[in-house]
């Protein structure tokens, strides 16, 4: 087994320290036997260990027994025989003791081949420096330190073996970690999270990240931590690696004999489980059998080099007792629970750089000012392998600036294996992101590549799992949108090894420019007509691509290609699930097809994603008020929109209509008259709403005998409303007939000459009214018999006036009449010469027709 220089140096210094402690005891107890010097339990355990050494005699002196005594027990013996120690040694013991006790966990890590911590070697060296202020008391430590100082490589010939340490019989084949020199820097939270994942219910756990980011180191540190748990969760931990290349300071070299396929990796695991001499016919079945019988943690390192269908089959068949921990540059998708490993934090990067430089003897880097190292770390993106490679390059004699500018080998090592796995769709998306720096939405990439939504999503997922692309959540209104961007490593690697041709770059950027131009036109149209059905709210370039899909969908629907239009809308929703306009346009088209239920669902989704967009609230409000039969909900939505656009006359006009739909005629009239006075651009429509509200209020007042109030509303009609109405069609004349009828009723109900005079004058001002060439009167339906097809009108001072189904215009309006409905009518005669209504126009049929 090959040990690092840091581990061997720790071992050399600790061994020398222990030898001097034992020597101090022997000198303090001349002629004392082991039975006299040691507690019986300590002596018994030491002799048990000695019995395993066949070359030792049964009778042993104290100096022979002490090497088999636990280090901690040796320290207790020092305390026990303190009075017999050399006076200077005893006097300094209070200062030394606590610091020597701190070495116990370091000694255990060295002895049991556990990963070292970053402070282990410095802690040992610092204590040695303190102790050697009294060199004559520490002869072995002094001599060892001198030899190491003169020739640091002298430790490389050592074999780590503490006689009081039992061999590690745990069932594992874990390699020694390669981070002994520095410890695993900056991964404490990741290690904690990975331990929780391995202890959890997940059968396949992966550590995914760039090459050299520390995936293998984290997996090893976690595996060793599992070995030391009191209740070990696994009967065996088996390690196998498919690492095929290594990075030196000058090149990327292939590893001879590296495992090259999943069969080789599973075969290596099977041999570890069954023993090297076992005959393995079916590695997959063999490993699964062991994993079913025993609790096995199988660690597959560098999986990206051997990922194939056989391995996926193996992972899908794992038994419940065992788990697989994977390190890979490429994720497995649904088969795994991934832990994505990114670069180090900047402070941790500086710590790693300084520690690596110190252990490799690059003093200029180790002692460089903090701000200098921070600049280096920024350029290296705090990537662990980049940092170590950088130190090795400086160690080889190159300047830092040359190392940072010539990092092609490092990038090849990190990215080339992964690039070979990319699909054609992934490469198409990659080229777009390479040509257009910055973050881009899924919809924008789709527009540039012409990839279908599902294919693009698979491609982006692959690019994320291979760490070519990072996903960035971007706040958008009340939600979050995902945007995609090349990682810095990926961009540098692609520009060096897979640069775009001028033709490719021009094609992509040209198409992008056309998209921006079209998007800008959409944005301008939305500003000019914010409430137009085809006006789309676009928040920026990320919306342009999907907005154009929606425009195409509306055009297709206009042409009669409804199925294709809805397919295009569905694709837009997949590409940009948070873009409310894709749901609004779907609602609009479903409404056109009289699918009120589908339109309602789509408007609800649009509102959910619109984050209070006034235009969306306007369209949804109109729909609920006019089509869905829920005017109260519609009015609430319109009022919500008005909180943002308080002075918008179009929005206020719709709110006025909402009031009248909800039966609040006073608010409707007040709002309409306010618009009529202040906004000439909506004057006619406001007057039309005011006309209806004023007449209905007048009717209500007269119905309860409030003649003065009724006349006041009718005067509003004559003085303000009628002059503003531009259209003089049937709807206008029907309402005017109603107005004259109400004036006539007011005159009849008036109890004073003054009110009668006002009513008569107002009637004269309104003049005569012809509807479709004939004079008409105003009345209300008294009774109606739908099943018999006739009804009666209430005519003051006369008998009830009969009318039949065929007299009601337009066709079908008879079925909508109820008692109390307002109508205009013409008098004629039936077949027997009796008076009857021969033409009946329900006023409600003309509601909104003036607008």
C-alpha positions, 0 to 999 in steps of 0.5 A: 500500500502506498502512503502519502508523504504527509501520512508517513511524516505524521507516522515518523514523528508520532512513533518517535514521540512514543518512543521517547515517552516509553524511554522516559518511563523506563528510565524512571522505573529502573529494575521495575517489572511489567507486573509492578509498573502496569495495571493488571488489565493493561498488562493482560491486553499488552501480553495478548498482543505480544502473543501474536508476535512469534519471535518474542519470548514469554518473559519480557522486560518493561521495555519490551511490553510498553510498545504493545500498550495503548498510546492513551494508557502510556500517557496514563502511566506517565501521570501515574509515575510522575514522581519518578520522572526526570524533574524537568520532564515532570515540571513541563508535563502540565503544559505538554499533556493536553496537547499530546492527548490531542494527537490521539485521533490523528494517530488513529487516522494514521494507523487505521488508514483513515483520511487525514484532516487538513490540520493533522500534520501541522498540529503534529509539527507544532507540538514537536516544535514545542517539545524540542525546546528541551531536546535532551528529553526527546532524543528520538524525536530530535533525531527523526526531525533532523533526518526529515529536515535534511531529507524529507524523502527519508519517510518514504521507506517506512511501513506504518505499523503501531504494535498496539493497533489491531489490524483492520478486519473490516470488509472493505477494499477502499483505497487510500485517499489522495488528499492526505496532504491537505485533507478534504477542504470545504466539503463538511456540509456535502459530507454530512448530506451524503452520509444522510443520503447513504443512510436513507432509503435510496438504493442508488446515490450519485455524486455528480460534478465536473472532472476533478471537482472532488467527487471521488474524494468525497465518496471515499471520505464518506465511506471511511466515515461509515466504516467507523460508525458504531453500528455499521450499516453495511457488512462490506464496502466494495470499491471499484473504479473505471478511472481511465486518465490522469492529469499531470503538470504537462499532459493528460495520460491514459491509465494502462489496464483501466476498466473500460466497460460495465462488465469489467467494473462489475467483474472487479466488484464480483472478485472483491466479493467472492475472492480473487481466485473465484470463477466468475461466469456472470458478474452481474448475477454474482454481484446481485446475489451477494448484495441480496445476501449481505448488506453491501455498499458498492461504490462505482467510481468514474462511472461515466466511462462505462455507462451502458445498458447493462449497468442500468439494468444492474442498478434497476435490479438492486435488492433492498439490503444493499446500496450503490454509491456512484461518482460520475460526470454524467447523471443517471436520471430517474435511477439515482438520487444525486448530490451535485458537487460544485466548486469550492467556496472562495475562502476554501479555495484559498485554504486548499491552494495555500495548503497544497503549496505548503506540502509541496514546498512551493514557498512563494505560493504558500506565503503569498498575500491573501489578495494575490491568492484570491485572484488566482482562485477567481481565475481557477473558479475555485476548482479543486483539481485546477488548484492542485494542478496549478501548484504542480505547474508552478512547482515545475518552474512555470510562472503563475500567469503562464499556468493560468493561460495555458490550461488546455490539458486541465480542461481536456481532462475535465470535459473531453470524456463527457463531450463524447456522450452528448446527443445531436440535440444536446450539441445543437443546444450547446452551439446556441449557448456557445454563440450567444453568451449569457442566460437563455430561456428554454423557449428561446433555445427552442426557437433557435434550434427548432427542436420540439419541446420534449427533445429540447428538455431531454437535451438540456437535462443531459447538458446539466447532468454533464455540467456543460450547462448550469440552470439558473432560477430567475425571479419573474414577477411572483414566480421563478423561471429557469434559464440556462447558461454555459458553465465557465469551464464548458465555454473555455473548453468549447472555445479551445477544442470545439470552436464554432465556424464563422458560418455557424456563429453567423447563422445562430446570431442572425436568427437570434437578431430576427427573433429580437426584432419580432419580439420588439414589435410584439412588445410595441403592439402590446404597449399601443393596444394593451387590451387587444386579444392578440396583444401579448405581454412580453417581459423581455427577450426570454418571452419572445420565442414563445410569444411568436409561437402563440401568434402563429397558433392564433393565425392557424386557428383563424385559418381553421387549423384548430388542432395544430393551433392547440398543439403549438400552444401546448408546446409553448406551455411546456417550454415556458410553463410560467408564461401566462399568455400561453394559457390566456391564448388557449382560453381565448381560442377555447372560448371561440369554440364555445368550450366555456369549461376549457376556457375557464380552466385556462383563464385560471391557469393564466391568472395563477401565472400572471402575477397581477398583469392588468391585461390578463386580469382584464381579459379574464374579467371580461370572460367571467362577466360576459361568458362564464356567468360569473359577473361578480368574479369578473368585476373583482378581477377588473377592479384588481387590474385597476389598482395598477392602472387607475386612470385607464378609461378602457379598464374603467369602462369595463368596470362600469359594465361589471357594475351594471351586470352585478345589479349595482346601477348607481355605481354604473351610472356614476362611473359612466357619467364620470368617463363621459365627462373626462374621456372623450375617447370612450364617450360613446360607449360610456354614454351607452352604459349610462343610458341603460343604467339611467333608464333602469334606475328611473324604472326602479324609482317610478316602480316605488312612486319616486317620481322626482328621482325617476325624472332626475335620471331621465333628465340625465338621459336628455341632457348628457347621455343622448348628445354623446351617443353617435350610433342611432340604430335599433338599439338606440331607438329601442332604449329611446322608446323605453325612455319616452315610456318611462316619462309618460309613466312619470307624468301619470304618477306625478302628484303635483303640477310641477312634476307633470309639467317637467315630465311633459316637457321632457317628453317633448324634448325626446320627440317621436321615435320610429323603430324600423319604420314604425312608432312603438310604445314601451311596456312590461310583460305582465304574464307569459306562458312559454308552453302555450306560446303567448303572453300579455303586456301591461298597458296602463288604463287598458286591458292587458295586451295579448302577444304571440311567439311570432310577434317577438323579435328577434327569433328565439327571444320569446323563450327568454321573456319573463314577467317584468321584462321591458319591451317595446311594442307596436299595436295591431289587430288579430284575425278577429279584429281585436287589439294585440301587440304585433311587434314586440322587441325585448329591451334586454336583447339590445343590452350592449348593442350600442357599445 
